[in-house]
Amino acid sequence: MSVTVRFVSAKGDQVSEVVAEAGARLLDVAQADGQPLEGTCEGQMACSTCHVIVDAADFPKLPRASEEEEDMLDLAAGVSRTSRLACQIWLEGKLTSLTVRIPSEARNMQGR
């Protein structure tokens, strides 16, 4: 099984559409696709550099964010009602597609 992931730029242009294996972590999929998500803490939920904005139609398909994730999102710039950390989104369950927007505040200081 696979999941189609659509990455949309901060300006609203569709940047990329990739097919990911079910069970993959969104941060890993985004980085492999060259998206500007730093993920400084390498998915340990100790930063907010992998903040994405999930499409409103897809947001209810995801499990709820943990209290720890909500606390980290409080530190992210440009947070919206459907913000999540890409390191905490696993492409699993009945999820067949997911659209996320890269926030305009996203900066990849690692230059990947």
Secondary structure, 3 states (H helix, E strand, C coil): CEEEEEEECCCCCEEEEEEEECCCEHHHHHHHCCCCCCCCCCCCCCCCCCEEEECCCCHHHCCCCCHHHHHHHCCCCCCCCCEEEHHHCECCCCCCEEEEECCCCCCCCCCC
